[in-house]
């Protein structure tokens, strides 16, 4: 019938109105609050005190320093420096690593950690620019490869009841320089 508007046209028009209204709301600057309003006072007090994210960052930074100091006590259990290389033994392999760096990444405790008296966690990892491995079964060195990371290249640290504990890998150990094959 002439003069009647189809339901599709009505729906399209309503959608355009909703989208335009939403766009206008987003384009308007937020209303200024008076200093007397409770919300304005709350936002002013937030500006004076550090935000939650800043406090968390400070906490993680402090945990990182503690974890790094603790990690330095345990590296000699899993890796040995001989000359310009580092060596570690894992199962039947001996790894030779060059360009080694030690990294510790800490994280703040989760709500569950806090309930379990865990004050922080950290991962201590060995990273290398180059590496190769010696197979003790076949008595030969493999080819050098970039960024070799043995599966046991690091360990976890957990701060429980205020004391750091190292969770060292079972099959990884340091090796005496005199026992390294040529």
Backbone as CSV, one residue per row, in Angstrom:
resi,resn,N_x,N_y,N_z,CA_x,CA_y,CA_z,C_x,C_y,C_z
1,UNK,0.841,-1.168,0.000,0.000,0.000,0.000,0.892,1.238,0.000
2,UNK,0.528,2.213,-0.837,1.311,3.425,-0.846,1.119,4.201,0.446
3,UNK,2.178,4.871,0.876,2.111,5.682,2.081,2.523,4.941,3.336
4,UNK,2.645,3.626,3.316,3.095,2.865,4.481,4.613,2.699,4.429
5,UNK,5.238,2.778,5.587,6.689,2.621,5.680,6.970,1.172,6.071
6,UNK,7.921,0.561,5.398,8.235,-0.840,5.694,8.951,-0.950,7.041
7,UNK,8.848,-2.103,7.655,9.493,-2.331,8.947,11.012,-2.277,8.817
8,UNK,11.560,-2.649,7.692,12.997,-2.580,7.463,13.475,-1.134,7.505
9,UNK,12.732,-0.241,6.912,13.091,1.180,6.921,13.048,1.731,8.336
10,UNK,12.066,1.329,9.122,11.949,1.787,10.511,13.149,1.299,11.326
11,UNK,13.509,0.048,11.183,14.630,-0.524,11.924,15.929,0.180,11.541
12,UNK,16.153,0.422,10.256,17.355,1.123,9.803,17.423,2.527,10.396
13,UNK,16.310,3.218,10.393,16.277,4.576,10.925,16.567,4.576,12.414
14,UNK,15.972,3.668,13.160,16.222,3.570,14.599,17.700,3.248,14.880
15,UNK,18.272,2.376,14.106,19.691,2.034,14.288,20.563,3.261,14.052
16,UNK,20.267,4.040,13.015,21.030,5.253,12.747,20.907,6.242,13.907
17,UNK,19.701,6.384,14.459,19.488,7.306,15.574,20.303,6.872,16.788
18,UNK,20.281,5.573,17.088,21.030,5.059,18.233,22.531,5.269,18.030
19,UNK,23.039,4.959,16.855,24.463,5.132,16.579,24.876,6.599,16.644
20,UNK,24.074,7.495,16.084,24.383,8.920,16.142,24.351,9.429,17.579
21,UNK,23.373,8.987,18.359,23.295,9.403,19.767,24.526,8.946,20.531
22,UNK,24.926,7.709,20.281,26.103,7.167,20.958,27.351,7.945,20.564
23,UNK,27.483,8.268,19.277,28.640,9.036,18.802,28.674,10.416,19.435
24,UNK,27.506,11.066,19.576,27.448,12.380,20.208,27.842,12.305,21.679
25,UNK,27.406,11.266,22.372,27.772,11.107,23.777,29.283,10.942,23.943
26,UNK,29.887,10.169,23.049,31.331,9.956,23.127,32.111,11.223,22.791
27,UNK,31.571,12.052,21.924,32.276,13.253,21.498,32.230,14.367,22.537
28,UNK,31.280,14.345,23.471,31.161,15.410,24.460,32.205,15.246,25.549
29,UNK,32.833,16.365,25.991,33.776,16.267,27.107,33.019,15.959,28.392
30,UNK,33.667,15.306,29.359,32.980,14.986,30.606,32.608,16.264,31.351
31,UNK,31.497,16.208,32.040,31.016,17.373,32.792,31.962,17.648,33.944
32,UNK,32.219,18.920,34.211,33.060,19.322,35.338,32.280,19.142,36.628
33,UNK,32.932,18.604,37.617,32.275,18.416,38.904,32.679,19.536,39.832
34,UNK,31.762,19.927,40.636,32.077,20.997,41.584,32.941,20.433,42.698
35,UNK,33.721,21.281,43.314,34.610,20.848,44.390,33.824,20.372,45.596
36,UNK,32.555,20.756,45.677,31.747,20.364,46.825,31.164,18.963,46.671
37,UNK,31.167,18.416,45.460,30.556,17.099,45.282,31.455,16.012,45.861
38,UNK,30.853,14.967,46.429,31.659,13.886,47.016,32.554,13.211,45.985
39,UNK,32.074,13.102,44.764,32.863,12.446,43.727,34.101,13.273,43.399
40,UNK,33.952,14.586,43.350,35.099,15.455,43.068,36.131,15.344,44.181
41,UNK,35.688,15.303,45.430,36.626,15.168,46.547,37.361,13.838,46.476
42,UNK,36.638,12.780,46.064,37.255,11.461,45.950,38.345,11.492,44.872
43,UNK,38.046,12.118,43.718,39.047,12.127,42.653,40.246,12.988,43.043
44,UNK,40.041,14.058,43.828,41.163,14.862,44.286,42.032,14.068,45.254
45,UNK,41.425,13.276,46.116,42.217,12.479,47.056,42.984,11.385,46.323
46,UNK,42.415,10.882,45.226,43.130,9.873,44.449,44.384,10.471,43.824
47,UNK,44.322,11.742,43.419,45.482,12.372,42.812,46.609,12.520,43.819
48,UNK,46.286,12.676,45.085,47.313,12.881,46.105,48.003,11.575,46.488
49,UNK,47.261,10.478,46.496,47.864,9.209,46.892,48.242,8.420,45.644
50,UNK,49.249,7.551,45.753,49.654,6.766,44.588,48.515,5.843,44.149
51,UNK,48.416,5.637,42.861,47.371,4.763,42.336,47.699,3.311,42.681
52,UNK,46.691,2.470,42.504,46.896,1.033,42.761,47.974,0.473,41.860
53,UNK,47.969,0.902,40.588,48.969,0.365,39.663,50.372,0.798,40.069
54,UNK,50.532,2.031,40.577,51.849,2.492,41.032,52.300,1.690,42.245
55,UNK,51.395,1.455,43.177,51.751,0.656,44.357,52.142,-0.762,43.941
56,UNK,51.412,-1.338,42.993,51.727,-2.694,42.527,53.085,-2.708,41.834
57,UNK,53.362,-1.682,41.005,54.660,-1.598,40.332,55.792,-1.486,41.348
58,UNK,55.596,-0.688,42.389,56.616,-0.554,43.434,56.823,-1.877,44.158
59,UNK,55.727,-2.584,44.407,55.808,-3.881,45.094,56.562,-4.892,44.232
60,UNK,56.256,-4.912,42.941,56.930,-5.840,42.034,58.410,-5.483,41.915
61,UNK,58.732,-4.187,41.886,60.141,-3.764,41.819,60.903,-4.238,43.056
62,UNK,60.286,-4.101,44.234,60.930,-4.568,45.470,61.082,-6.087,45.451
63,UNK,60.041,-6.802,44.997,60.118,-8.266,44.900,61.219,-8.679,43.916
64,UNK,61.356,-7.937,42.816,62.382,-8.256,41.813,63.770,-8.184,42.407
65,UNK,64.037,-7.147,43.194,65.360,-7.015,43.829,65.614,-8.163,44.792
66,UNK,64.617,-8.478,45.603,64.769,-9.593,46.553,64.996,-10.907,45.810
67,UNK,64.180,-11.151,44.778,64.269,-12.406,44.030,65.608,-12.524,43.312
68,UNK,66.104,-11.422,42.775,67.396,-11.450,42.094,68.519,-11.804,43.066
69,UNK,68.468,-11.226,44.261,69.479,-11.551,45.276,69.401,-13.027,45.651
70,UNK,68.192,-13.548,45.775,68.025,-14.965,46.106,68.481,-15.852,44.951
71,UNK,68.149,-15.476,43.723,68.532,-16.274,42.550,70.043,-16.392,42.435
72,UNK,70.758,-15.308,42.772,72.221,-15.333,42.685,72.839,-16.368,43.611
73,UNK,72.122,-16.780,44.630,72.626,-17.815,45.547,72.552,-19.210,44.937
74,UNK,71.749,-19.380,43.883,71.459,-20.736,43.380,71.978,-21.035,41.982
75,UNK,72.477,-20.035,41.258,72.919,-20.309,39.891,73.997,-21.389,39.846
76,UNK,74.918,-21.383,40.813,76.018,-22.348,40.790,75.549,-23.788,40.942
77,UNK,74.309,-23.997,41.306,73.770,-25.360,41.415,73.425,-25.916,40.035
78,UNK,73.061,-25.032,39.089,72.640,-25.523,37.777,73.575,-25.154,36.630
79,UNK,74.524,-24.242,36.850,75.381,-23.810,35.740,76.781,-23.470,36.250
80,UNK,77.797,-23.733,35.420,79.203,-23.489,35.775,79.841,-22.627,34.703
81,UNK,80.684,-21.702,35.116,81.440,-20.898,34.150,82.849,-21.465,34.049
82,UNK,83.240,-21.765,32.815,84.592,-22.254,32.529,85.098,-21.470,31.332
83,UNK,86.103,-20.642,31.549,86.613,-19.803,30.466,85.556,-18.792,30.049
84,UNK,85.295,-18.720,28.724,84.304,-17.761,28.223,82.933,-18.394,27.999
85,UNK,82.743,-19.611,28.476,81.477,-20.318,28.287,80.876,-20.734,29.630
86,UNK,79.589,-21.034,29.588,78.881,-21.611,30.731,78.451,-23.010,30.328
87,UNK,78.431,-23.901,31.317,78.078,-25.297,31.059,77.027,-25.757,32.070
88,UNK,76.152,-26.623,31.584,75.179,-27.261,32.471,74.877,-28.650,31.927
89,UNK,74.524,-29.535,32.845,74.211,-30.916,32.475,72.722,-31.144,32.667
90,UNK,72.112,-31.781,31.663,70.694,-32.124,31.730,70.525,-33.513,31.129
91,UNK,70.139,-34.458,31.973,69.999,-35.853,31.546,71.298,-36.294,30.865
92,UNK,71.235,-36.714,29.606,72.447,-37.220,28.943,73.193,-36.147,28.158
93,UNK,72.761,-34.898,28.251,73.384,-33.820,27.488,74.165,-32.865,28.375
94,UNK,75.254,-32.350,27.810,76.009,-31.266,28.432,75.868,-30.076,27.488
95,UNK,75.423,-28.957,28.011,75.218,-27.760,27.199,76.376,-26.789,27.386
96,UNK,76.856,-26.257,26.278,77.844,-25.188,26.300,77.136,-23.938,25.784
97,UNK,77.152,-22.874,26.589,76.431,-21.651,26.259,77.392,-20.466,26.229
98,UNK,77.208,-19.567,25.271,78.014,-18.343,25.168,77.070,-17.145,25.108
99,UNK,77.573,-15.998,25.568,76.737,-14.806,25.591,75.571,-14.968,26.560
100,UNK,75.887,-15.448,27.743,74.860,-15.792,28.724,74.423,-14.567,29.523
101,UNK,73.132,-14.498,29.775,72.588,-13.503,30.699,71.612,-14.218,31.628
102,UNK,71.508,-13.683,32.819,70.619,-14.250,33.826,69.497,-13.241,34.064
103,UNK,68.272,-13.688,33.946,67.136,-12.784,34.108,66.189,-13.314,35.170
104,UNK,65.709,-12.390,35.995,64.747,-12.736,37.036,63.517,-11.861,36.822
105,UNK,62.372,-12.496,36.677,61.117,-11.775,36.477,60.190,-12.122,37.632
106,UNK,59.873,-11.102,38.430,59.030,-11.301,39.607,57.600,-10.872,39.313
107,UNK,56.681,-11.413,40.085,55.277,-10.998,39.979,54.691,-10.890,41.378
108,UNK,53.752,-9.972,41.495,53.063,-9.777,42.771,52.185,-10.992,43.044
109,UNK,51.898,-11.255,44.292,51.058,-12.413,44.606,49.616,-12.204,44.143
110,UNK,49.011,-13.282,43.733,47.594,-13.254,43.373,46.780,-13.296,44.665
111,UNK,45.484,-13.043,44.591,44.662,-13.173,45.805,44.767,-14.569,46.440
112,UNK,44.843,-15.602,45.619,44.984,-16.966,46.157,46.345,-17.134,46.830
113,UNK,47.396,-16.570,46.209,48.726,-16.632,46.820,48.708,-16.003,48.206
114,UNK,48.089,-14.839,48.314,48.051,-14.145,49.603,47.359,-14.994,50.664
115,UNK,46.276,-15.673,50.285,45.590,-16.549,51.239,46.453,-17.756,51.616
116,UNK,47.373,-18.126,50.732,48.282,-19.254,50.990,49.624,-18.793,51.555
117,UNK,49.689,-17.563,52.047,50.905,-16.984,52.654,52.072,-16.884,51.676
118,UNK,51.773,-16.725,50.390,52.812,-16.550,49.384,52.892,-15.060,49.082
119,UNK,54.062,-14.482,49.319,54.243,-13.044,49.161,54.779,-12.631,47.811
120,UNK,55.089,-13.575,46.937,55.583,-13.256,45.605,56.133,-14.488,44.914
121,UNK,56.276,-14.370,43.612,56.841,-15.441,42.796,57.813,-14.818,41.818
122,UNK,58.781,-15.611,41.365,59.721,-15.123,40.356,60.215,-16.294,39.529
123,UNK,60.553,-15.996,38.286,61.165,-16.979,37.413,62.582,-16.515,37.150
124,UNK,63.540,-17.376,37.419,64.946,-17.084,37.180,65.376,-17.908,35.965
125,UNK,65.819,-17.230,34.923,66.144,-17.941,33.697,67.524,-17.628,33.167
126,UNK,68.135,-18.614,32.519,69.419,-18.470,31.841,69.098,-18.291,30.356
127,UNK,69.658,-17.258,29.754,69.463,-17.016,28.326,70.828,-16.950,27.663
128,UNK,70.923,-17.475,26.451,72.222,-17.461,25.770,72.063,-17.003,24.330
129,UNK,73.141,-16.398,23.816,73.151,-15.983,22.417,73.484,-17.159,21.510
130,UNK,74.363,-18.040,21.992,74.800,-19.209,21.227,74.878,-20.412,22.144
131,UNK,74.729,-21.582,21.567,74.890,-22.785,22.368,75.018,-24.028,21.510
132,UNK,75.499,-25.036,22.138,75.566,-26.361,21.518,75.467,-27.384,22.623
133,UNK,75.211,-28.632,22.252,75.115,-29.659,23.282,75.932,-30.896,22.910
134,UNK,76.434,-31.497,23.954,77.249,-32.706,23.831,76.368,-33.871,24.253
135,UNK,76.309,-34.894,23.409,75.536,-36.098,23.705,76.476,-37.112,24.344
136,UNK,76.267,-37.388,25.630,77.168,-38.302,26.352,77.013,-39.752,25.892
137,UNK,75.912,-40.066,25.238,75.718,-41.431,24.737,76.526,-41.654,23.457
138,UNK,76.553,-40.649,22.566,77.264,-40.779,21.293,78.616,-40.077,21.300
139,UNK,78.955,-39.429,22.410,80.255,-38.797,22.607,80.613,-37.803,21.496
140,UNK,79.686,-36.892,21.219,79.989,-35.862,20.226,79.190,-34.589,20.477
141,UNK,79.824,-33.472,20.073,79.176,-32.167,20.174,78.291,-31.951,18.963
142,UNK,77.154,-31.349,19.165,76.278,-30.950,18.069,76.719,-29.602,17.524
143,UNK,76.033,-29.142,16.498,76.356,-27.852,15.871,75.943,-26.692,16.785
144,UNK,76.611,-25.561,16.611,76.238,-24.349,17.341,74.913,-23.845,16.789
145,UNK,74.052,-23.362,17.692,72.796,-22.759,17.253,72.576,-21.452,18.023
146,UNK,71.790,-20.587,17.430,71.464,-19.310,18.073,70.436,-19.521,19.170
147,UNK,70.599,-18.775,20.243,69.644,-18.719,21.364,69.221,-20.099,21.874
148,UNK,70.187,-20.913,22.189,69.896,-22.238,22.740,69.402,-22.102,24.176
149,UNK,68.268,-22.694,24.474,67.726,-22.702,25.832,67.417,-24.134,26.223
150,UNK,68.261,-24.749,27.043,67.947,-26.091,27.524,66.608,-26.069,28.254
151,UNK,65.913,-27.198,28.267,64.586,-27.220,28.893,64.648,-26.860,30.375
152,UNK,65.742,-27.159,31.033,65.885,-26.809,32.445,66.687,-25.547,32.634
153,UNK,66.480,-24.564,31.771,67.321,-23.361,31.771,67.004,-22.379,32.884
154,UNK,66.130,-22.716,33.747,65.805,-21.796,34.834,65.070,-22.507,35.950
155,UNK,64.595,-21.700,36.869,63.863,-22.270,37.995,62.947,-21.214,38.595
156,UNK,62.077,-21.666,39.467,61.108,-20.791,40.129,61.563,-20.455,41.533
157,UNK,61.214,-19.251,41.948,61.406,-18.818,43.326,60.027,-18.464,43.884
158,UNK,59.773,-18.872,45.113,58.506,-18.565,45.768,58.811,-17.998,47.145
159,UNK,58.166,-16.888,47.473,58.340,-16.280,48.789,57.159,-16.705,49.650
160,UNK,57.408,-17.668,50.539,56.348,-18.217,51.397,56.656,-17.870,52.844
161,UNK,55.664,-17.305,53.516,55.828,-16.869,54.913,57.055,-15.977,55.092
162,UNK,57.315,-15.135,54.084,58.412,-14.168,54.174,59.778,-14.712,53.810
163,UNK,59.870,-15.988,53.429,61.163,-16.608,53.116,61.143,-17.102,51.665
164,UNK,62.194,-16.735,50.911,62.299,-17.198,49.527,62.737,-18.654,49.487
165,UNK,62.115,-19.429,48.614,62.475,-20.826,48.395,62.732,-21.016,46.906
166,UNK,63.808,-21.709,46.569,64.135,-21.988,45.173,63.605,-23.370,44.808
167,UNK,62.869,-23.448,43.719,62.366,-24.728,43.216,63.226,-25.098,42.019
168,UNK,64.341,-25.763,42.310,65.340,-26.068,41.291,64.918,-27.272,40.451
169,UNK,65.295,-27.279,39.159,64.948,-28.420,38.305,65.691,-29.675,38.746
170,UNK,65.021,-30.810,38.649,65.591,-32.086,39.118,66.751,-32.588,38.269
171,UNK,66.611,-32.538,36.959,67.594,-33.179,36.092,68.714,-32.262,35.627
172,UNK,68.731,-31.023,36.073,69.750,-30.070,35.621,70.741,-29.838,36.745
173,UNK,72.039,-29.835,36.381,73.059,-29.592,37.397,74.278,-28.943,36.756
174,UNK,75.051,-28.309,37.602,76.323,-27.753,37.164,77.269,-28.912,36.898
175,UNK,78.301,-28.645,36.156,79.289,-29.680,35.863,80.667,-29.078,36.092
176,UNK,81.555,-29.851,36.668,82.910,-29.361,36.932,83.630,-29.124,35.617
177,UNK,84.415,-28.074,35.570,85.159,-27.739,34.336,86.049,-28.900,33.883
178,UNK,86.590,-29.629,34.832,87.469,-30.766,34.494,86.720,-31.925,33.828
179,UNK,85.400,-31.957,33.923,84.597,-33.056,33.357,84.001,-32.698,31.990
180,UNK,84.327,-31.527,31.465,83.754,-31.102,30.189,84.554,-31.724,29.050
181,UNK,83.868,-32.452,28.155,84.580,-33.081,27.040,85.080,-32.049,26.033
182,UNK,86.143,-32.404,25.339,86.689,-31.474,24.329,86.132,-31.751,22.968
